[in-house]
Amino acid sequence: MKISDRIRKVRVAYSLTQLDVADKMNISTAVYGKMERNASHSSFDTLLKIAAAIGVSLLFLLDTYNKYYKEEKNIL
């Protein structure tokens, strides 16, 4: 699974829209959408901000190989 797919999957699992996440990051929806689609080219700081806006740890957000990984707040 690509990082961008994982970010989208986690965002949707937390019932968040791109607008919700963009608002939490104080950026436009268009900018967030571009960040989500091109996540593999994002900086560490950007990925950290996305994780914080969604409400998960960076490790949870980037764990693209373990589909059974569980975080206390949510189970994907």
Secondary structure, 3 states (H helix, E strand, C coil): CCHHHHHHHHHHHCCCCHHHHHHHHCCCHHHHHHHHHCHHHCCHHHHHHHHHHHCCCHHHHHCCCCCCCEECCEEC
